[in-house]
Amino acid sequence: MSLVDNQRPLQPEYVPGSITDRESERKALKQALNSIHLPNILLHGPRGTGKTLLTRQLITQLEDDIQHHYIDCIHHDTEHKALRKLHTSITGEDTPQGFHTSKLQRKIEKQLKHVRHLIVLDEADFLLQNNGNSLLYYLSRINKPANLGITIVSAHTASLQSQIDERTYSTLQPRRIGTEPYTSEQVYQILSERARQSLEPTSLHHEALTYLASATENTKLGLHWLRHTAQNTSQPISEETLKQTQKQAHHRFTERTRSHHTDHHRTLYKAIQDFDDYPVNSGQIYTTYREHCRKRDLKPLSNRRISDYIQHLKLHPNTFSKPATTEPAPPNDTAVGIAPVIPPTTALVFNSSIARSIRTT
């Protein structure tokens, strides 16, 4: 029971031949990576706006004398894990678990002297939130003699300077390239092309695709929802079909997203779910978070760190959601009332003053 002919174009890691409405960003990134001396780059923008696709596409087109090393910081969210991945990428050898960080650094530095290297830190927010900027400081210190370029891919909309210390940032001095959120029309184009490549002919109704695009405005969530629906039905997908599958599709999307969070992210998320009335103040959130830490035998973080973690949770689509309306919005309204990932009874209408007040306590 499936409408899927070809799974690959619906998978999150799929890299298409062309990327919708990202030509100016592609040119800027390509020009930077074609420099004799590789610059450091900050590629930033909301999730689901093509940053990873741009990076993966362009690193396959680098000059022959540039070695590239792609590190997914969701799975390599500490300096040691990232260095082990980097060492393996450079040498082609498995890195023993017992290697001390300093030993890994020395072995990596020897290898970096021979040719130009580009290191891509994708989803760098996970590394920075979980482990601070020690890896960036180390890489920034060795990049000059080694002709090393560092590309940081971040969903953080604020400046990188707010996430790392001044000494590290002044050494990096990254070029900034930003991506804007896709409109519902652009999401429609992306989903339409992926559906054409993946699904059986005539298996997706036009109004269903329109609804899907306007209900998500996020390509990752849209692709996940479409894939989930197509894999679990044998009838052409209508708008009604999508409404029937949205709760389970969104739940699975959120569970997969949250599986990459640290214990403190998950504990904070659990604390937020305890509240029924919103907005709530910073003291309530932090007190409840500490209670959950005690139950889990987890040492609580400071108010300031929890402020940062709240900002990190906000980077994920639909982590904080408004309760859905029961009727879809008019066609020109991009805020279609989709069911939130968090059930309405626990959905948080996030008040930005929470983060500010936590930061100042």
C-alpha positions as CSV (number, residue, x, y, z in Angstrom):
1,M,0.0,0.0,0.0
2,S,2.1,2.9,-1.3
3,L,2.1,5.5,-4.0
4,V,5.9,5.9,-4.0
5,D,7.8,4.9,-7.1
6,N,11.2,6.4,-6.0
7,Q,12.0,7.0,-2.4
8,R,15.1,9.1,-2.8
9,P,13.7,12.5,-3.8
10,L,11.5,12.5,-0.7
11,Q,14.4,11.8,1.7
12,P,15.9,14.7,3.6
13,E,19.4,13.9,2.5
14,Y,18.6,14.0,-1.2
15,V,20.5,16.6,-3.2
16,P,18.6,17.8,-6.4
17,G,20.3,19.0,-9.5
18,S,19.0,22.5,-8.9
19,I,17.8,24.3,-5.8
20,T,14.7,26.4,-6.0
21,D,15.2,30.2,-5.8
22,R,18.7,30.1,-4.2
23,E,20.8,31.2,-7.2
24,S,22.2,34.4,-5.6
25,E,23.2,32.4,-2.5
26,R,24.7,29.7,-4.6
27,K,26.8,32.2,-6.6
28,A,28.0,33.9,-3.5
29,L,29.0,30.6,-1.9
30,K,30.7,29.3,-5.0
31,Q,32.7,32.5,-5.5
32,A,33.9,32.4,-1.9
33,L,34.9,28.7,-2.2
34,N,36.8,29.3,-5.4
35,S,39.2,31.8,-3.6
36,I,42.9,30.9,-3.6
37,H,42.8,31.3,0.2
38,L,39.7,29.6,1.5
39,P,37.6,32.0,3.6
40,N,35.6,31.2,6.7
41,I,31.9,31.4,5.9
42,L,28.7,31.6,8.0
43,L,25.8,30.3,6.1
44,H,22.7,31.1,8.1
45,G,19.0,31.1,7.9
46,P,15.9,29.3,9.2
47,R,15.7,25.5,8.9
48,G,14.2,24.2,5.7
49,T,15.6,27.0,3.5
50,G,18.2,25.1,1.5
51,K,21.4,25.7,3.4
52,T,22.5,22.1,3.7
53,L,21.5,21.4,0.0
54,L,23.6,24.4,-1.1
55,T,26.6,23.2,0.8
56,R,26.4,19.6,-0.3
57,Q,25.9,20.6,-3.9
58,L,28.8,22.9,-4.0
59,I,31.4,20.8,-2.2
60,T,31.1,18.3,-5.0
61,Q,32.2,21.0,-7.4
62,L,35.3,22.1,-5.6
63,E,38.7,22.3,-7.3
64,D,40.7,19.1,-7.3
65,D,43.3,20.3,-4.8
66,I,40.7,21.0,-2.1
67,Q,39.7,18.2,0.3
68,H,36.3,18.7,1.9
69,H,35.2,17.3,5.2
70,Y,31.5,17.4,6.1
71,I,30.5,17.1,9.8
72,D,26.9,16.8,10.8
73,C,26.9,18.4,14.3
74,I,23.6,16.8,15.2
75,H,25.4,13.5,15.5
76,H,28.8,15.0,16.4
77,D,27.8,17.5,19.0
78,T,31.0,17.7,21.1
79,E,34.5,18.7,20.1
80,H,35.8,15.2,20.6
81,K,33.2,13.6,18.4
82,A,33.7,16.2,15.7
83,L,37.5,15.8,15.8
84,R,37.1,12.0,15.5
85,K,34.9,12.5,12.4
86,L,37.4,15.0,11.0
87,H,40.3,12.7,11.6
88,T,38.5,9.8,9.9
89,S,37.6,12.0,6.9
90,I,41.1,13.2,6.5
91,T,43.0,9.9,6.9
92,G,40.3,7.4,5.7
93,E,41.0,5.4,8.8
94,D,38.7,4.6,11.7
95,T,39.6,6.6,14.7
96,P,40.0,4.6,18.0
97,Q,37.6,5.6,20.8
98,G,40.5,6.0,23.3
99,F,42.2,8.9,21.5
100,H,42.5,11.9,23.7
101,T,41.4,15.2,22.2
102,S,44.9,16.7,22.3
103,K,46.3,13.7,20.4
104,L,43.6,14.0,17.8
105,Q,44.4,17.6,17.3
106,R,48.1,16.9,16.8
107,K,47.4,14.2,14.2
108,I,44.9,16.4,12.4
109,E,47.3,19.3,12.2
110,K,50.0,17.2,10.6
111,Q,47.5,16.1,7.9
112,L,46.2,19.6,7.2
113,K,49.6,21.0,6.0
114,H,49.6,19.2,2.7
115,V,46.7,20.5,0.7
116,R,43.8,23.0,1.0
117,H,41.0,21.7,3.2
118,L,37.3,22.8,3.6
119,I,35.6,21.8,6.8
120,V,31.8,22.1,6.9
121,L,30.1,22.2,10.3
122,D,26.4,21.6,9.4
123,E,23.8,22.2,12.1
124,A,26.6,23.9,14.1
125,D,24.0,25.2,16.7
126,F,23.9,21.7,18.2
127,L,27.6,21.7,18.8
128,L,27.7,25.3,20.1
129,Q,24.8,24.7,22.5
130,N,26.0,21.4,23.8
131,N,29.8,22.0,23.9
132,G,30.5,25.7,23.5
133,N,33.0,27.1,21.0
134,S,36.1,25.0,21.9
135,L,36.1,23.3,18.4
136,L,35.7,26.6,16.6
137,Y,38.5,28.2,18.7
138,Y,40.8,25.3,17.9
139,L,40.1,25.4,14.1
140,S,40.3,29.1,13.9
141,R,43.8,28.9,15.6
142,I,45.2,26.5,13.0
143,N,43.4,27.7,9.8
144,K,46.0,30.3,8.8
145,P,49.1,28.2,8.4
146,A,47.1,25.2,7.1
147,N,45.1,27.1,4.4
148,L,41.9,25.8,6.0
149,G,38.4,27.1,5.3
150,I,35.6,26.7,7.8
151,T,32.0,26.9,6.7
152,I,29.5,27.1,9.6
153,V,25.9,26.3,8.7
154,S,23.6,27.7,11.3
155,A,19.8,28.0,11.8
156,H,20.5,30.7,14.4
157,T,19.0,34.0,13.1
158,A,21.1,36.1,15.4
159,S,24.8,36.9,14.9
160,L,27.3,34.2,15.4
161,Q,29.0,36.7,17.8
162,S,26.2,36.0,20.3
163,Q,27.1,32.3,20.4
164,I,30.9,32.3,20.6
165,D,33.4,34.3,22.5
166,E,34.9,37.5,21.1
167,R,38.4,36.0,20.7
168,T,37.2,33.2,18.5
169,Y,35.0,35.4,16.4
170,S,37.7,37.9,15.8
171,T,40.0,35.2,14.5
172,L,37.3,33.6,12.3
173,Q,35.9,36.8,10.8
174,P,33.4,34.8,8.6
175,R,31.8,36.0,5.5
176,R,28.0,36.0,6.0
177,I,25.6,34.5,3.5
178,G,22.0,34.3,4.5
179,T,18.9,32.4,3.2
180,E,15.4,33.8,3.7
181,P,12.4,31.6,4.5
182,Y,10.6,30.1,1.5
183,T,7.2,31.5,0.6
184,S,4.3,29.0,0.3
185,E,4.6,29.4,-3.5
186,Q,8.3,28.4,-3.4
187,V,7.5,25.4,-1.1
188,Y,4.8,24.4,-3.6
189,Q,7.4,24.4,-6.4
190,I,9.8,22.3,-4.4
191,L,7.2,19.8,-3.2
192,S,5.7,19.6,-6.7
193,E,9.1,18.7,-8.3
194,R,9.9,16.1,-5.6
195,A,6.4,14.6,-6.0
196,R,6.9,14.4,-9.8
197,Q,10.2,12.5,-9.3
198,S,8.9,10.2,-6.6
199,L,5.2,9.4,-6.9
200,E,3.1,7.5,-9.3
201,P,1.5,9.7,-12.0
202,T,-1.8,11.4,-11.0
203,S,-1.4,10.2,-7.4
204,L,-1.4,13.8,-5.9
205,H,-4.3,16.2,-6.3
206,H,-3.4,19.8,-7.1
207,E,-5.4,21.2,-4.1
208,A,-3.7,18.7,-1.8
209,L,-0.3,20.1,-2.9
210,T,-1.5,23.7,-2.4
211,Y,-2.8,22.8,1.1
212,L,0.5,21.1,2.0
213,A,2.6,24.0,0.8
214,S,0.6,26.7,2.6
215,A,0.2,24.5,5.8
216,T,3.9,24.1,6.4
217,E,6.0,26.7,4.6
218,N,8.9,24.4,5.6
219,T,10.3,22.0,3.1
220,K,11.6,19.5,5.6
221,L,8.2,19.1,7.3
222,G,6.4,19.2,4.0
223,L,8.5,16.4,2.5
224,H,8.1,14.3,5.6
225,W,4.4,14.8,5.6
226,L,4.1,14.0,1.9
227,R,6.3,10.9,2.2
228,H,4.4,9.6,5.3
229,T,1.1,10.1,3.5
230,A,2.2,8.5,0.2
231,Q,3.7,5.5,2.0
232,N,0.4,4.8,3.9
233,T,-2.3,5.1,1.2
234,S,-3.1,3.5,-2.1
235,Q,-5.5,6.1,-3.3
236,P,-4.7,9.5,-4.9
237,I,-3.8,12.0,-2.2
238,S,-6.4,14.7,-1.6
239,E,-6.5,17.5,0.9
240,E,-8.7,15.4,3.1
241,T,-6.1,12.6,3.0
242,L,-3.5,15.0,4.2
243,K,-5.7,16.2,7.1
244,Q,-6.2,12.6,8.1
245,T,-2.5,11.8,8.2
246,Q,-1.2,15.1,9.6
247,K,-1.4,14.3,13.3
248,Q,0.7,11.1,13.0
249,A,3.1,12.6,10.4
250,H,3.8,15.7,12.5
251,H,4.2,13.6,15.7
252,R,6.8,11.4,14.0
253,F,8.6,14.5,12.6
254,T,8.8,16.0,16.0
255,E,9.9,12.8,17.7
256,R,12.7,12.5,15.2
257,T,13.7,16.2,15.7
258,R,13.6,15.9,19.5
259,S,15.7,12.7,19.3
260,H,18.7,14.8,18.4
261,H,18.3,17.1,21.5
262,T,20.4,16.8,24.6
263,D,19.0,15.6,27.9
264,H,18.6,19.2,29.0
265,H,16.7,20.1,25.8
266,R,14.3,17.2,26.5
267,T,13.9,18.0,30.1
268,L,13.2,21.7,29.4
269,Y,10.6,20.6,26.7
270,K,9.0,18.3,29.3
271,A,8.8,21.2,31.8
272,I,7.2,23.5,29.2
273,Q,4.5,20.8,28.5
274,D,3.4,21.0,32.2
275,F,1.8,24.4,31.6
276,D,-1.8,24.8,30.4
277,D,-1.9,28.6,30.4
278,Y,0.4,30.8,28.4
279,P,2.4,32.9,28.3
280,V,4.3,31.9,31.4
281,N,7.1,33.7,33.1
282,S,10.8,32.7,33.2
283,G,10.7,31.8,36.9
284,Q,7.9,29.3,36.4
285,I,9.7,27.6,33.6
286,Y,13.0,27.4,35.4
287,T,11.5,26.1,38.6
288,T,9.6,23.4,36.8
289,Y,12.7,22.5,34.8
290,R,14.7,22.1,38.0
291,E,12.0,19.8,39.4
292,H,12.2,17.6,36.3
293,C,16.0,17.6,36.7
294,R,15.7,16.3,40.2
295,K,13.4,13.5,39.1
296,R,15.8,12.5,36.4
297,D,18.9,12.8,38.7
298,L,20.2,15.5,36.3
299,K,22.3,18.4,37.4
300,P,20.3,21.6,36.4
301,L,21.9,24.2,34.2
302,S,21.9,27.9,35.1
303,N,19.2,30.4,34.2
304,R,21.4,31.8,31.4
305,R,22.0,28.4,29.8
306,I,18.3,27.6,29.9
307,S,17.6,30.9,28.1
308,D,20.0,29.7,25.4
309,Y,18.3,26.3,25.2
310,I,14.9,28.0,24.8
311,Q,16.3,29.9,21.9
312,H,17.6,26.6,20.5
313,L,14.2,24.9,20.8
314,K,12.7,27.8,18.9
315,L,15.0,27.1,15.9
316,H,13.0,23.9,15.3
317,P,9.9,24.2,13.2
318,N,6.7,23.8,15.3
319,T,8.6,23.2,18.6
320,F,6.5,26.1,19.9
321,S,3.1,26.2,18.2
322,K,-0.2,28.0,18.4
323,P,-3.3,25.8,18.6
324,A,-4.6,25.0,15.2
325,T,-7.8,26.3,13.7
326,T,-10.3,23.8,12.5
327,E,-10.8,25.4,9.1
328,P,-8.1,26.0,6.5
329,A,-7.3,29.6,5.8
330,P,-8.2,31.2,2.4
331,P,-5.8,30.3,-0.5
332,N,-3.8,33.5,-0.3
333,D,-3.3,33.2,3.5
334,T,-0.1,31.3,4.2
335,A,-0.9,30.7,7.8
336,V,-3.2,27.7,7.2
337,G,-4.4,26.3,10.5
338,I,-2.5,23.1,10.6
339,A,-2.5,20.8,13.7
340,P,0.6,21.7,15.7
341,V,3.3,19.2,16.4
342,I,2.6,19.7,20.1
343,P,-1.1,18.9,20.9
344,P,-3.1,22.1,21.5
345,T,-3.5,21.3,25.2
346,T,0.3,21.6,25.6
347,A,1.2,24.0,22.9
348,L,3.2,27.0,23.9
349,V,2.4,30.3,22.5
350,F,5.9,31.5,23.0
351,N,6.4,34.9,24.5
352,S,9.8,36.3,23.5
353,S,10.0,38.1,26.8
354,I,10.6,34.8,28.5
355,A,14.0,34.4,27.0
356,R,14.9,38.0,27.8
357,S,13.8,37.7,31.4
358,I,15.6,34.4,31.9
359,R,18.8,36.0,30.5
360,T,18.7,38.8,33.0
361,T,17.9,36.8,36.1
